[in-house]
């Protein structure tokens, strides 16, 4: 059996089934651990995942290094010494590091530029990092796209040092999403970022995309030949069952920012008008009351907090209706226009009835409607009608279930996704 190429992942978060990096499983599920390594910036210690070795560089250590020459900016983690998993799904850790991570995760131009200032190459490009890289001897760089500077910069540095290709994983439109702003800092950030990304795309390599919509835009704009690799799911499909009208279990799993919390509240209100006993259970890692507070006073939305992915699988199997949502406001739509998260694959794979609600311009909603097996509402005035139709029409439920089997088989089967990804890597690396 031929081995896989030695791939260096450069991304913010290391693979873990309870984090956003769970999507990596759609690419690397069958990869040998000794042929996978990752450089990452999240402050939390990694758990056992796909990589045999990892190198962590954090905001806190980079900032400290500017004032203390003795500070080590990198930490090496090897698979054997890692814990089996995280006790919780939060990406934050305690004390000062949590504050630094929270600061670094804020999305504004000043933070991006400050981070660029802190992440000087001479501080992260150490003899230890170079020795670690030489020992692994990468044959390809997998760039998990980020809207920060340092992730693409590190990926480009490694690719140029070893004269190897870059495969960029693109799920969000960080490049073309150039909004109107009176802030000079925004334009400084955006122009500098776009210049860096053009350098990445001018380097030899290819790309993979979360959906066809973003694939077509980037392939055409940059002369790439990247492919769509749909995300997969570990959730096992249960047999068809009708939605119990008296007490349906209705669940949402995932991020509640970018207007999703408002859409969830609207769904809850509509459910309450259909039957005052109906409850929408919302499971999310979110801790900020600014986003959670919208559910206060709602009799039909219950915010349940975070659960591990093992519980997500269990609760998805127990759910009669799974919800996919996006926001309606332009500022939110601009960010989610091409997004297609793991929860869509999870929902389709579960066998539950799936209800999608949000702007038709959002990637997840557009994809949901295109499948023909997800009841989709893109008009606020039709929300209650659409929910009633799904809950009371058993023939619709059965048709969606049967069509869902085909959609999952065609788009979200693990062997398909990993096979497409491997073909992209082999295509840019050439023969072994």
C-alpha positions in Angstrom: 0.0 0.0 0.0 1.4 3.4 -1.0 2.0 5.9 1.8 0.4 9.4 1.8 2.5 12.5 1.2 4.0 14.2 4.3 1.7 17.1 4.8 2.2 20.0 7.1 -1.0 21.6 8.2 -0.8 25.3 9.1 -4.0 26.5 10.8 -5.3 28.2 13.9 -6.8 25.2 15.7 -5.3 21.6 15.9 -7.6 18.7 14.9 -10.0 17.7 17.6 -13.5 16.2 17.3 -15.0 18.8 19.6 -13.7 21.9 17.7 -14.1 23.5 14.4 -11.1 21.6 13.1 -13.2 18.4 13.1 -13.7 19.3 9.4 -10.1 18.0 8.9 -11.4 14.5 9.2 -13.0 14.8 5.8 -9.5 15.2 4.3 -7.1 13.3 6.6 -9.2 10.4 8.0 -7.1 7.7 6.3 -3.7 9.5 6.6 -0.8 7.9 8.5 -0.1 10.0 11.6 3.7 9.9 10.9 2.9 11.8 7.6 0.9 14.6 9.2 2.2 17.5 11.3 0.7 20.8 12.2 1.7 24.4 13.2 -1.1 26.0 15.2 -1.7 29.1 17.3 -4.6 28.2 19.6 -3.5 28.5 23.3 -5.0 25.2 24.4 -2.8 22.1 24.5 -3.8 19.7 21.7 -5.4 16.3 22.2 -4.7 13.1 20.1 -5.9 13.6 16.6 -4.5 13.0 13.1 -1.0 14.5 13.6 2.0 12.6 14.8 3.6 15.9 15.9 2.5 19.5 16.4 4.2 22.8 16.9 2.3 25.5 18.9 3.0 29.3 18.7 0.7 31.5 20.7 -0.2 35.2 20.9 0.9 35.3 24.6 4.3 33.9 23.9 4.9 36.1 20.9 4.0 39.2 22.9 6.2 38.2 25.8 9.1 37.5 23.4 9.2 41.1 22.4 10.1 42.1 25.9 12.0 39.0 27.0 14.6 37.5 24.7 14.7 34.3 26.8 11.0 33.5 26.0 10.5 30.4 23.9 7.8 31.1 21.3 7.2 27.5 20.3 6.2 24.2 22.0 6.5 20.8 20.4 3.8 18.2 21.1 4.2 14.6 20.0 1.3 12.1 19.7 2.3 9.7 22.4 2.4 12.4 25.1 -1.0 13.9 24.3 -4.3 13.4 26.2 -7.0 11.3 24.5 -9.4 14.2 24.2 -10.5 17.5 25.6 -12.7 17.6 28.7 -14.7 20.5 27.2 -15.1 22.0 23.7 -14.0 25.5 24.6 -11.0 26.8 22.8 -10.1 29.1 25.7 -7.9 28.4 28.7 -7.5 30.0 32.0 -6.0 33.2 33.4 -3.9 35.6 31.3 -3.8 33.2 28.4 -7.5 33.2 28.1 -7.5 37.0 28.0 -4.9 37.0 25.3 -6.8 34.4 23.3 -10.0 36.3 23.7 -8.2 39.5 22.6 -6.7 37.7 19.6 -10.1 36.2 18.5 -11.7 39.6 18.2 -12.4 40.5 14.6 -11.4 44.1 13.8 -8.7 45.8 11.8 -6.7 47.1 14.8 -6.4 43.6 16.3 -5.3 42.2 12.9 -2.6 44.9 12.5 -1.4 44.5 16.1 -1.2 40.8 15.6 0.9 41.4 12.5 3.2 43.6 14.5 3.5 41.0 17.3 4.0 38.0 15.0 7.4 39.1 13.6 9.1 36.3 11.6 12.4 36.6 13.6 10.5 35.6 16.7 8.6 32.6 15.4 11.2 31.4 12.9 13.5 29.8 15.5 16.2 27.2 15.2 13.9 24.9 17.1 11.1 25.3 14.6 13.5 24.8 11.6 14.9 21.7 13.2 11.4 20.4 13.8 10.4 21.1 10.2 13.6 19.5 8.8 13.0 16.4 10.9 9.4 16.1 9.5 10.6 17.1 5.9 7.2 18.2 4.5 6.2 17.4 0.9 3.1 19.7 0.9 1.6 22.5 2.9 -2.1 22.4 3.8 -3.1 26.0 4.5 -6.3 26.2 6.6 -7.3 29.7 5.5 -7.4 32.4 8.1 -8.1 36.2 8.0 -5.0 36.8 10.0 -1.6 37.5 8.5 0.6 35.0 10.3 -1.1 31.7 9.2 -0.6 32.4 5.5 2.8 33.9 6.1 4.0 30.7 7.9 2.5 28.5 5.2 4.3 30.5 2.5 7.6 30.5 4.3 7.6 26.7 4.7 6.5 26.2 1.1 9.3 28.4 -0.2 11.9 27.0 2.1 11.3 23.4 0.9 10.1 24.2 -2.6 6.8 22.4 -2.1 3.2 23.1 -3.1 0.5 24.7 -1.0 -3.0 23.3 -1.0 -5.3 26.0 0.4 -8.5 25.0 2.2 -11.0 27.8 1.6 -14.4 27.9 3.3 -14.9 31.6 4.0 -14.5 34.5 1.6 -11.7 36.5 3.4 -10.3 37.9 0.2 -13.2 39.3 -1.7 -15.3 40.4 1.3 -14.2 44.0 1.1 -16.8 46.1 2.8 -17.3 49.9 2.8 -15.5 51.5 5.7 -14.3 55.0 6.7 -11.6 53.5 8.8 -8.1 53.9 7.3 -7.0 50.9 9.5 -9.5 48.7 7.7 -8.1 49.5 4.3 -4.5 49.1 5.4 -5.3 45.7 6.8 -7.4 44.6 3.8 -5.0 45.7 1.2 -2.0 44.2 3.0 -3.9 40.9 3.5 -5.0 40.7 -0.1 -1.4 41.3 -1.3 -0.3 38.4 0.9 -3.0 36.0 -0.4 -2.1 36.8 -4.0 1.5 35.7 -3.1 0.1 32.5 -1.7 -1.9 31.8 -4.8 1.0 32.6 -7.1 3.0 29.9 -5.4 2.6 26.4 -7.0 -0.3 24.4 -5.6 -4.0 24.1 -5.7 -7.1 24.5 -3.4 -10.0 22.7 -2.0 -13.3 24.3 -1.2 -16.3 23.8 1.1 -18.8 24.2 -1.7 -19.2 24.8 -5.5 -20.1 28.5 -5.1 -16.9 29.6 -3.5 -14.9 27.1 -5.7 -16.1 28.8 -8.9 -15.3 32.3 -7.7 -11.7 31.6 -6.5 -10.8 29.2 -9.4 -11.9 31.7 -12.0 -10.3 34.7 -10.2 -6.9 33.2 -9.5 -6.6 30.6 -12.3 -6.8 27.7 -9.9 -8.0 24.2 -10.6 -9.2 23.4 -7.0 -12.0 21.0 -6.2 -15.0 20.9 -3.9 -14.6 18.6 -0.9 -17.8 18.4 1.0 -17.6 17.8 4.8 -18.6 14.5 6.2 -20.2 13.3 9.4 -19.7 10.4 11.9 -23.4 10.5 12.8 -25.2 7.2 11.9 -28.6 7.5 10.1 -31.6 6.2 12.0 -34.6 4.6 10.3 -37.4 6.9 9.1 -39.8 8.1 11.8 -42.6 10.6 11.6 -42.3 13.8 13.6 -44.4 13.3 16.8 -46.8 16.3 16.6 -47.4 16.5 20.3 -43.9 16.6 21.5 -41.2 16.8 18.8 -37.6 17.1 19.9 -36.2 20.1 18.0 -32.4 20.9 18.2 -29.8 23.2 17.0 -26.0 22.6 17.4 -23.4 25.2 16.5 -22.4 28.9 16.4 -25.0 31.4 17.3 -23.2 34.5 16.1 -23.6 36.3 12.8 -27.3 36.7 13.2 -28.0 33.1 13.8 -29.2 33.8 17.4 -31.8 36.2 16.0 -33.0 33.6 13.5 -33.2 30.9 16.2 -35.3 33.3 18.4 -37.6 33.8 15.4 -38.0 30.1 15.0 -38.7 29.7 18.7 -41.4 32.4 18.5 -43.0 30.7 15.4 -42.9 27.3 17.2 -44.7 28.9 20.2 -47.5 30.2 17.9 -47.9 26.7 16.5 -47.9 25.0 19.9 -46.9 26.8 23.2 -45.3 23.6 24.5 -42.8 23.3 21.6 -39.2 23.9 22.6 -36.1 24.6 20.5 -33.0 23.3 22.3 -29.9 25.3 21.4 -26.5 23.8 22.0 -23.5 26.1 21.5 -20.0 26.9 22.9 -21.1 30.5 23.1 -20.5 32.2 26.5 -21.0 35.9 25.7 -24.3 37.2 27.0 -24.4 39.6 24.2 -25.4 36.7 21.9 -27.1 34.5 24.5 -29.3 37.2 26.0 -31.7 37.2 23.0 -33.1 34.0 24.3 -34.0 35.5 27.7 -37.7 35.6 28.2 -38.4 33.1 25.4 -40.7 30.3 26.5 -39.9 28.3 23.4 -36.1 28.5 23.2 -33.8 26.8 25.7 -30.1 27.6 25.6 -28.4 24.4 26.7 -24.7 25.4 26.5 -22.0 23.2 25.2 -21.8 19.4 24.8 -19.0 17.2 23.5 -19.4 15.8 20.0 -20.3 12.4 21.4 -23.3 14.0 22.9 -24.0 15.9 19.7 -24.2 12.5 17.9 -26.5 11.1 20.6 -28.8 14.1 20.8 -29.0 14.3 17.0 -30.2 10.7 16.9 -32.8 11.6 19.5 -34.0 14.7 17.6 -37.0 14.8 15.3 -36.1 18.1 13.7 -32.6 19.5 13.3 -32.2 23.2 12.6 -29.8 24.9 10.2 -29.8 28.7 10.4 -28.1 31.8 9.1 -28.7 35.5 9.6 -30.5 38.0 7.3 -28.6 41.2 7.9 -26.2 42.3 5.1 -23.2 42.4 7.3 -23.8 38.8 8.4 -24.7 37.6 4.9 -21.4 39.0 3.5 -19.5 36.8 5.9 -21.6 33.6 5.5 -22.2 34.0 1.7 -20.0 30.9 1.0 -20.0 29.1 4.4 -21.1 25.5 4.7 -20.4 24.1 8.1 -20.1 20.6 9.5 -23.6 20.8 11.0 -25.2 20.6 7.5 -23.5 17.3 6.9 -24.4 16.1 10.5 -28.0 17.1 10.0 -28.3 15.3 6.7 -26.6 12.2 7.9 -28.7 11.8 11.0 -32.0 10.9 9.3 -33.9 13.5 11.2 -36.1 16.1 9.4 -34.0 19.1 8.7 -35.3 22.7 8.6 -33.2 25.5 7.3 -33.9 29.2 7.8 -31.9 32.3 6.7 -31.1 34.5 3.8 -31.0 32.7 0.4 -27.7 34.4 -0.2 -25.9 32.4 2.6 -24.0 29.4 1.4 -25.5 26.9 3.9 -29.1 28.0 3.1 -28.5 28.0 -0.7 -27.0 24.5 -0.4 -29.8 23.3 1.9 -32.4 24.4 -0.7 -30.5 22.8 -3.6 -30.5 19.4 -2.0 -34.2 19.0 -2.3 -34.4 17.2 1.0 -34.3 20.0 3.5 -37.3 22.1 4.1 -36.0 25.6 3.6 -37.5 29.0 4.4 -35.8 32.3 3.2 -38.8 34.6 3.9 -39.5 35.7 7.4 -43.2 36.0 6.6 -43.4 32.4 5.6 -41.5 31.0 8.7 -44.6 29.7 10.6 -46.2 28.3 7.4 -43.0 26.4 6.5 -42.6 25.0 10.0 -46.2 23.8 10.1 -45.8 22.2 6.7 -42.8 20.2 7.9 -44.3 19.2 11.2 -47.7 18.1 9.9 -46.9 16.7 6.4 -45.7 13.1 6.9 -45.4 12.6 3.2 -43.0 15.5 2.9 -41.0 14.1 5.8 -40.7 10.7 4.1 -39.7 12.3 0.7 -37.0 14.4 2.4 -35.7 11.3 4.2 -35.4 9.2 1.1 -33.9 12.0 -0.9 -31.4 12.7 1.9 -30.0 9.2 1.6 -28.9 10.0 -2.0 -27.5 13.4 -1.1 -25.4 12.0 1.7 -24.2 9.2 -0.5 -23.2 11.6 -3.3 -21.8 14.5 -1.4 -21.0 13.6 2.2 -19.6 10.1 2.2 -16.1 9.9 3.8 -14.5 7.8 1.1 -15.6 10.3 -1.6 -14.3 13.4 0.3 -11.0 11.8 1.3 -10.5 10.5 -2.2 -11.0 13.9 -3.8 -8.7 15.5 -1.4 -5.9 12.9 -1.9 -6.2 13.4 -5.7 -5.6 17.1 -5.2 -2.5 16.5 -3.1 -1.1 13.9 -5.4 -1.8 16.1 -8.4 0.3 19.0 -7.1 3.0 16.8 -5.6 3.5 14.5 -8.6 4.6 10.9 -8.5 6.2 9.4 -5.3 
